Amino acid sequence: MEIKGAENIPSTDAFILASNHQSYFDPPALGCKLPRNLHYFARDSLFFWPLGFLIRNLNSIPVNRSQLDIATLKRVLKVLQSGDPILVFPEGTRSPDGHLGRGKKGIGLLLAKSHKDVLPARIMGGNKVLGKGMLIPRIGRKLVVTYGPIIRFDELDPGKSDTQRYETIANRVLEAINKI
């Protein structure tokens, strides 16, 4: 595993770590070198024994991907208000082929409500290590995590007058990830 851009990680204040998503290794790969108390979104169907016990104890927050859950949004905003960062995969799921997918408007909503900055990150090689559909990790494959420069919320937000505000924010976050 190789880490690039670690100097871009803020040492204080909350932020949203936004990354592409290729494998189940992505959350620990992104968090292992982060010297912060990182929180994670995880699909609510993963919160069952024995995996559920593990991820619940690793700052994971269950999310229902099919509908807006106000309780989850409030919990995430509370985490951010406490000064801790949270990891979000704007695509909402793992890529089937390693290519960057489309962003979901949930990242736009979260940013519009929190007004937090974004630390974009890009994972390369995750789909070769344990991509979608693989059951056994491929040992010896290289995984590269690159953290880009922090993006201020004001640079992402087109403002409340934009009727597609959440989608615009999500697209700008994905563009930043794609440039890394």
C-alpha positions in Angstrom: 0.0 0.0 0.0 1.2 3.5 -0.9 0.0 6.7 0.6 0.4 10.1 -1.2 -0.7 13.6 -0.2 -0.8 12.9 3.6 0.4 16.5 4.1 -3.1 17.6 2.8 -4.9 16.0 5.8 -6.0 18.7 8.2 -4.8 18.2 11.8 -7.7 20.0 13.3 -11.4 20.7 12.6 -14.0 18.5 11.1 -14.1 17.8 7.4 -15.7 15.3 5.0 -13.3 12.8 3.4 -14.8 12.0 0.0 -13.3 9.2 -2.0 -14.1 6.9 -4.9 -15.0 3.4 -3.8 -13.6 0.2 -5.3 -13.4 -2.5 -2.5 -14.2 -3.4 1.0 -10.6 -2.5 1.8 -11.3 1.2 1.0 -12.5 2.4 4.5 -9.5 0.9 6.4 -7.1 1.9 3.7 -8.3 5.5 3.8 -8.4 5.6 7.6 -5.3 3.7 8.6 -2.9 6.7 8.0 -5.4 9.3 9.0 -4.2 10.6 12.5 -7.8 11.6 13.3 -10.9 9.9 14.9 -12.5 9.1 11.5 -16.2 8.1 11.3 -17.6 6.0 8.5 -20.9 5.6 6.7 -21.8 1.9 6.1 -24.8 0.4 4.4 -27.3 -0.6 7.1 -27.5 -4.2 5.8 -23.8 -4.7 6.9 -24.7 -4.2 10.6 -25.3 -7.9 11.4 -23.2 -10.3 13.3 -20.2 -10.8 13.1 -19.3 -7.9 10.7 -21.9 -5.6 12.3 -20.2 -5.9 15.7 -16.9 -5.0 14.2 -17.9 -2.0 12.1 -20.2 -0.6 14.8 -17.2 -0.5 17.1 -15.1 1.3 14.5 -17.1 4.5 14.4 -19.5 3.3 11.6 -22.8 4.9 11.1 -25.6 2.8 9.4 -27.2 4.4 6.4 -30.3 3.4 4.5 -29.3 4.1 0.8 -32.8 3.9 -0.5 -34.3 6.8 1.5 -33.4 10.0 3.4 -33.0 9.2 7.1 -33.2 12.3 9.2 -31.9 10.5 12.3 -28.7 9.5 10.4 -28.3 13.0 9.0 -28.6 14.5 12.6 -26.1 11.9 13.9 -23.6 12.8 11.2 -24.0 16.5 11.8 -23.3 15.9 15.5 -20.1 14.0 14.7 -19.0 16.9 12.5 -19.9 19.5 15.1 -17.8 17.6 17.6 -14.8 18.2 15.3 -14.4 14.7 13.9 -14.1 13.9 10.2 -16.3 11.5 8.4 -15.7 9.3 5.3 -18.2 9.4 2.5 -18.3 7.6 -0.8 -20.1 10.0 -3.1 -20.9 7.2 -5.6 -22.8 5.4 -2.8 -21.5 2.0 -3.7 -18.4 0.2 -5.0 -17.5 0.6 -8.6 -18.0 -2.6 -10.6 -15.0 -1.9 -12.9 -12.8 0.5 -11.0 -14.0 3.6 -12.9 -15.4 6.6 -11.1 -19.2 6.5 -11.1 -21.8 9.2 -10.8 -22.2 11.0 -7.5 -25.4 10.8 -5.4 -27.0 14.0 -4.2 -26.6 12.8 -0.6 -23.1 14.2 -0.4 -24.5 17.5 -1.7 -27.1 17.5 1.0 -24.6 16.7 3.7 -22.3 19.4 2.6 -25.1 22.0 2.3 -26.3 21.2 5.8 -22.8 21.0 7.5 -20.9 23.7 5.5 -17.7 21.6 6.1 -14.7 21.4 3.8 -13.9 18.4 1.7 -10.7 16.4 1.6 -10.9 14.5 -1.7 -9.1 11.2 -2.0 -8.6 8.7 -4.8 -8.0 5.0 -4.5 -6.2 3.2 -7.3 -6.0 -0.6 -7.5 -8.7 -1.5 -4.9 -10.7 -3.2 -7.6 -7.7 -5.4 -8.4 -7.2 -6.4 -4.7 -10.8 -7.1 -3.7 -13.2 -5.6 -6.3 -16.9 -6.1 -6.5 -17.7 -9.8 -7.0 -14.4 -11.0 -5.6 -14.5 -13.3 -2.5 -10.8 -13.7 -1.9 -8.3 -10.8 -1.8 -5.5 -10.8 -4.4 -2.3 -10.6 -2.3 0.6 -8.8 -3.9 -1.5 -6.2 -5.8 -0.7 -2.6 -5.2 -3.2 -0.2 -3.5 -2.5 3.5 -3.8 -4.4 6.1 -1.7 -3.9 9.8 -2.7 -5.3 12.6 -0.6 -5.8 15.8 -2.6 -5.8 19.4 -1.4 -8.7 20.5 0.9 -11.6 22.1 -0.9 -13.5 24.9 1.0 -17.2 24.5 1.1 -17.8 27.9 -0.6 -15.9 26.6 -3.7 -18.4 23.7 -4.0 -21.6 25.4 -3.2 -23.5 27.2 -6.1 -25.8 28.7 -3.5 -29.5 28.2 -2.5 -30.7 29.8 -5.8 -29.4 26.7 -7.8 -32.4 24.4 -8.2 -30.0 21.5 -8.6 -27.8 22.6 -5.6 -27.2 19.1 -4.1 -26.4 17.6 -7.5 -24.1 20.5 -8.4 -22.2 20.0 -5.2 -22.0 16.2 -5.7 -20.7 16.7 -9.2 -18.0 19.2 -8.1 -16.8 16.7 -5.4 -16.6 13.9 -8.0 -14.7 16.3 -10.3 -12.2 17.0 -7.6 -11.7 13.2 -6.9 -11.3 12.6 -10.6 -8.5 15.2 -10.9 -6.3 13.4 -8.3 
